[in-house]
Amino acid sequence: MRTPITTLRPGAPFVLAVILIITGSSALAADAKAGKAVYMKACRSCHGTAGAPNAATAKMLKVEMRDLKVAVSSLSDPDIRKIIVDGKGKMVATKGVAGADLDNVIAYMHTLK
């Protein structure tokens, strides 16, 4: 006789909890809508409203900025997190974006199209 799908084996909740911890449960709870507000405040001046670089800022900094819509698709969340926190190239670390705000802004960046 087959076990119904709705029946969990003993220890299954523990295994699920371990998987959530390993995969980064905070990313699962990230709120893209809240992330948009953080992005608009902390990122938009350089990266534009929809992720396209601000041409005037790029010219002033004498740098070629990647379109975030393209960049995000080729980076892992830990890579994006590192760039936001530590900076990269001429991009300085983004002060004040940490914790849930950081998770949320990454979630929002994944919605850019």
CORKAPE-V220659 format. One line per field, one symbol per residue. burial: b if it has 9 or more other C-alpha atoms within 8 Angstrom, else e. A space follows every 10 residues. Layout:
burial->???
This chain:
burial->eeeeeeeeee eeeeeeeeeb eeeebebeeb bbebbbebbb ebbbbbbbee bbbbeebbbe eeeeeebbbe bbeeeeeeeb bbbbbbbeee eebbeebeee bbbbbbbbbb ebe
